[in-house]
């Protein structure tokens, strides 16, 4: 196993650390410690873990650990006050905070390549790691509008077939538009593909011809070719034949079990297949306005073939979009969330090995605060298709602490433009009260916002500026916080969640202005937030806090009464943790720190494992608690839950 981070490579076979191509001279204990830390990125490695690994059955003091850590930091050029690699967790241990890429052992001789075909380098990738492959949309050679939908339909089917092969990491088709250069994916992108499937199709009457080639992205050399001809009604057989020929040329084996799974995913009804494809294309726009049309397509697919598992998954995602678009409102569309869960379960009932169905179920159950079942579903999806970044992402959304960080690390390695992966990781660091690391992760995600070439046109970083802003506000940088809130507002309502985070940014401005003594300006900001979301509890409590400072007691009580109604609504929706956080903020404003701390203590005591209360370290309404000694045990418990 080899680990790569920053300019360093840590190779177990040669038992050495290299910076670039140059080996560094290190003591064996330093190398042992580095292997221990790098094998568990983002996780807390306790002092006991280190003692057991480095000095088993030998009595040494903590000073021995301190010295080895110091030697390691010196070798890495690391700064303990602003660590890029080794972070100290006071009184507990250490955490390796760099992004780590894990490389499998190098390939065997070519004569053995057929046995482990996916683990060798093709010349474009690093030796020892699975090859990354991307399927481009197929070209409609004749420009026939009657079959234009096949362009994405064939590509999606081929992508799904390849995902069943564990010797490949199959990248998402959505990456093609963002990574394409001169008609090909960018070889310079280290997270990009090693191989690309480039294909075309042409209809002649009732017949269809499919052609495809696999191209080495670095050399642009075609290393595999395939062709399939037949009636358009047999497009599924033609696609399977195409994949079989390409994988054979790549020395990859499709076992009978894998072939059976490929066939089980599809339908025998061409019109149902078309409806599924067109529904997916609507969802891929990430435009909420397209969701009703997507639902209609998926429902048509199921009307034509009620046992079409992939259509159930598509409809589940479309229903969940409806819920997500309403989640910050007083009465979110919980029926849509329930429908999403039901369709995902139906897909699993039809095809128990459909990883996409388990992955979707994990995502939806996480949105319903059913974390234990959500994590189990996410783990099963990853086990079925370990190379699919979407499954890792949805597992990460469901999971917490180190498991979430590991999942999101996989996502950002495959798809660094996925802004919400950075947001989700930063949540863990916020809960651990490590705001510096949280800000570093957020800034990594925001780096793509200003990159016109690779910027996330599909998945903008909604929320990242807001979270960075409240972190800056908690750190005492009011001016920096307001700059981030302005940047969030400047993004506009361009995608799902954008409006919600714009409201959060307006609240952030309100809290910053209130802290600065500009009560009139703060009032205006809270009222702007409430104009978009009239029943939002934190906006109402911010407004109540301003009225208290203005000695407008009747207005303060009226705002709090509306906030209490909103909190009751959260409880009725099953959003117990959100309700408890809002209640603690109300306690802080009207009853004082002791009452707020009791509410937060109950929250952490009663909440199941997961991210409940994660934001209390940066919540502006709880800011006075940060100097209260009684608050510190709560922060320690919150950090333990995020370990």
Order of alpha helices (4+ residues) and beta strands (2+ residues): beta-beta-beta-beta-alpha-beta-alpha-alpha-beta-beta-beta-beta-beta-alpha-beta-alpha-beta-beta-beta-beta-beta-alpha-alpha-alpha-alpha-alpha-alpha-alpha-alpha-alpha-alpha-alpha-alpha-alpha-alpha-alpha-alpha-alpha-alpha-alpha-alpha-alpha
